[in-house]
């Protein structure tokens, strides 16, 4: 069931162990009530994709994910024909006494539904799946233009079969790491929200929610270190995902405190570029952990 107020959205997110500020809860509430896509921008690792996963759990609906990449075309995102099955069917028909009919192999049975069609077909049957279009900024502008048309009508025409139209729009979550600008025309159709790196207090709360066994003082030490790391001129500042990985790494190592020695040994958990690792080491790891 769709939460009926901002406070219900906030409580539902909290029940799924997602720590969100009120502005994100408002954006989610408006997107759900207005039937508009939710467009989330922010640095990698701040929890954009997780919003879609949590929404699917809250709504008790299927999560359908389209991972975008350079060169993604409509056939891989929408549908394509199962040519192997079609060829097999042709051979079986040729070997039988039945008359070969082209319509037999150009039906829905021989169509492979990709994420966009799956979401619309599900919505056409009265459900409201969560369609996650992840990292749209990685796709080409041509695909973005097609997506703009799709999100306007929420229908797909398959010339050989039929037109499929959603009874109600699926819940759409679009994410972008802002490696390139998304066209204004698409953004105008969405409820927009920027997810920033968390404050110290919210990062501590996230650690307690996601890893309840983490010690209170250790959670604070990790959050403090992350705040200092993000303040540096790094090629890729660590996100919340790295904070959680760091906490898990310390747990595996049996470390009860974030010392300079432990931080030095585990820098590869939070920093993914050698230049960043060297930069932190030049500054002194002890300065980061405090």
Residue, then its C-alpha position, 0 to 999 in steps of 0.5 A: x500500500x502506498x504511504x499516504x503522508x510524508x510522515x508515513x513515508x519517513x516511517x516506512x523508510x525507517x522500518x526498512x532501515x533507510x535513514x532519510x532526511x525529510x526533503x527526500x521523504x517529501x520527494x518520494x511522497x510527491x512522486x508516488x502521489x502524482x505518478x511522476x518519476x523520481x529523479x535522484x542525482x548525487x555522487x556514487x555511493x550515497x544511496x540513490x539505488x537503495x531508494x528504489x530497492x526500499x520502495x519495492x519492499x515498502x510497496x511489496x512490488x517487483x523491482x525491475x532494474x535497467x542498468x544503463x551503459x554506453x551504447x545501450x539501445x532500445x532493443x536491449x531496454x525494451x524488447x527483442x525477438x527470440x531468434x533462436x526459438x523462432x528458427x527452431x519453430x520454423x524447422x519444426x513446422x517445416x518438418x510437420x504436415x502443418x502449414x507454416x504461418x508467419x504469425x505463429x512465430x511473430x507472436x508475444x510468445x517469441x518476444x523477450x521482454x526487457x526491463x521497460x516492457x516488463x514494467x509496462x506489461x506489469x502495470x497494464x495488469x494492474x500492478x505497480x512495479x518499481x522500475x529503476x533506471x540506474x545511472x542514466x548519465x551513462x547512456x547515450x542521448x539517443x536512448x535518453x530521447x526515447x525514454x522521454x517519449x516512453x515516460x510521457x505515455x507509458x505505452x509500447x507499440x509492438x508492430x507485430x503484436x499489439x500496443x501495451x499501455x499501463x493502467x497506472x504508471x509504474x513507480x519509476x526511479x531514475x538515478x544519475x551520478x552526473x557524469x553528464x547533464x541529463x536533458x531538461x525535458x526529461x527532468x521536467x517530467x520528474x520530481x527531482x532530488x539531490x542526495x548529498x553525502x550525509x551529515x556526521x549525525x546521519x552517517x552515525x545513524x546509518x551505521x547503527x541501522x545497517x550494522x546494529x552490532x557496531x559499537x557506538x564510539x566506533x561508529x562515531x570514529x568512522x563517521x568522523x574519518x569519512x567527513x575528513x576524507x570527503x573534505x580532501x581534494x580526492x579524485x573519488x570521495x568515498x560514499x556511504x557504501x564505503x562507510x558500511x564496507x569499512x565498518x564490516x572490514x573492521x568487524x572481520x579483522x576484529x578491530x574495536x577502534x579505528x587506529x591509524x594502523x588499522x586505517x592504513x591497512x584498510x584504506x583500499x576498502x574506502x579509496x578506489x584510486x591509487x592517487x587518492x590512497x597516496x594523497x591520504x598517506x602523504x597527508x598522514x593517516x593519523x590526521x584522518x582518524x584523529 
